[in-house]
Each structure stands twice: as C-alpha cells, then as structure tokens.
C-alpha cells in the first residue's frame, strides 16, 4: 500500500510520517499493494473550539473508496482514532466481498435433518 501524507497549516515531520506508517501498518496488510492511502493532517484555528487537530484519510481500493475524518486535541490521538476507523471500514468491506460464511445461520441444516428422516 502506498501512503501519501499531506499537511495543511501543519508541517509534516518525519516523526508524524513514522507514526502514520506504524498506525496504518495493520491496514496495509489487509489490502492490495496497489491501494493508495492519502492522509491529510490539518489544524483548525478556532479559539472557541479546543479540538483543533484534524486527520482525514482517503483509501482508494479497487472499485471502492473509503473515507474517514477524526478530530482531537492532539495529532497522535487523532491519528489513532483515524486508524481504528479505517481498519473497521476495511474489515467490513472485506467481509462483504467474501459473502456469507458456511454455518452462519443462513442455512441452519434443517434441510439435511429432514432429508435424513425421509430415508
């Protein structure tokens, strides 16, 4: 997975890049190598609102785009929240693509017992 980190009103340091890389490592193992993750870090300057660090993620997969936005008082916490949100969306997307699993309750096996009783 390719990760692009951009900053708006924030300088993107090597420390922030490493934090993003570590946080989204779990997600990168679950998606294709061709996937592109764009992270945009920004700081909203509003004296009335103490939540000023915003992290936004856009994950481009084959046929679908996943987006998430989180805000917090500090950037590492916003990135942690963002990583959890994107990981949850990727897991849900993968489960949808796989379809219903065997024994999940869709076919409870009642037909097999009825067939055995006839014989």
Secondary structure, DSSP 8 states (H G I E B T S, - for coil): -EEEEEEESS---HHHHHHHHHHTHHHHHHS-TT-EEEEEEEE---TT-S--EEEEEEEEETTEEEEEEEEESSHHHHHHHHHHHHHHHHHHHHHHHH---TTSSSS-SHHHHHHHHH-
